């Protein structure tokens, strides 16, 4: 009887051990399977998005080139930033949407005052068409066909247009039609900071948007979120900056109205994303 009980006990014990071993083996296999899947996922995230990004890059570059962008550098959907965090983290900024602050390019140019080294395009449309590109000299003047030097420093584009038109009409042309546009603002700059390839100051060119500014700076680095791009703009008539959120991802997906035209002194901040 005792031997039977001992034998049964040992048998049950072995069954318990076997069952425990099976369960432990299953748990280990599940853990290893999960670890393998996680490793495969990380490998795929590192490798395959590059293939997709390259495909998107080609289509995006074609789109930007079709819009006349001089710097079609691909802007990835992820980036990383460390600069100017104190401006956005510890300072109060009123927030506005890009669509609310986007102005027509003509309005921005009309309010711009010309400075030394700025590049202007002068178009005389009537009676004969003459188009010339001029650089504002150190003395603040430009050379215009027929009338010579014209003082332009500190004037707006509309004021320069009126001055040239008045001088041409004074004995040179009958009913002249003049157009003056800003090609590049070397006296006024905007700034790009954060995780871009070449952060720093850049001259305002004609119709520089946030996407074009980031492209001029070499594009984003590979970490971060394209949903977290900000423009810091000096308040008019008040101290401090106004913060404008710009959804670059939406712009890249075709919502060009989400982009805005930069003004002199604007600071484009590429913020750090959450991974």
WOTA-V900533 format. One record per backbone hydrogen bond with DSSP energy under -1.0 kcal/mol. NH is the residue of the N-H (numbers start at 1). CO is the residue of the C=O. Records with the same first field share a line. If there is no record, write none. Layout:
NH = CO  CO
//
This chain:
5 = 1
6 = 2
7 = 3
8 = 4
9 = 5
10 = 6
11 = 7
12 = 8
13 = 9
14 = 10
15 = 11
16 = 12
17 = 13
18 = 14
19 = 15
20 = 16
21 = 17
22 = 18
23 = 19
24 = 20
25 = 21
26 = 22
27 = 23
28 = 24
29 = 25
30 = 26
31 = 27
32 = 28
33 = 29
34 = 30
35 = 31
36 = 32
37 = 33
38 = 34
39 = 35
40 = 36
41 = 37
42 = 38
43 = 39
44 = 40
45 = 41
46 = 42
47 = 43
48 = 44
52 = 48
53 = 49
54 = 50
55 = 51
56 = 52
57 = 53
58 = 54
59 = 55
60 = 56
61 = 57
62 = 58
63 = 59
64 = 60
65 = 61
66 = 62
67 = 63
68 = 65
69 = 64
73 = 71
88 = 84
89 = 85
90 = 86
96 = 243
101 = 97
102 = 98
108 = 104
109 = 105
110 = 106
111 = 107
114 = 155
117 = 136
118 = 115
119 = 184
120 = 134
121 = 181
122 = 132
123 = 179
124 = 130
125 = 177
130 = 124
132 = 122
134 = 120
136 = 118
137 = 141
140 = 137
142 = 150
144 = 148
147 = 145
148 = 144
150 = 142
152 = 140
153 = 140
154 = 114
155 = 152
160 = 156
161 = 157
162 = 158
163 = 159
164 = 160
165 = 161
166 = 162
167 = 163
168 = 164
169 = 165
171 = 169
172 = 168
173 = 168
177 = 126
179 = 123
181 = 121
183 = 119
184 = 119
185 = 204
190 = 202
191 = 266
192 = 200
193 = 268
196 = 194
197 = 219
198 = 217
200 = 192
202 = 190
204 = 185  188
206 = 183
210 = 260
213 = 209
214 = 210
215 = 211
216 = 212
217 = 213
218 = 215
219 = 214
221 = 195
226 = 77
228 = 225
230 = 269
231 = 244
232 = 267
233 = 242
235 = 240
242 = 233
243 = 94
244 = 231
245 = 96
246 = 229
248 = 226  246
251 = 247
252 = 248
253 = 249
254 = 251
255 = 250
256 = 254
258 = 255
259 = 256
262 = 208
265 = 189
266 = 263
267 = 232
268 = 191
269 = 230
270 = 193
271 = 228
//
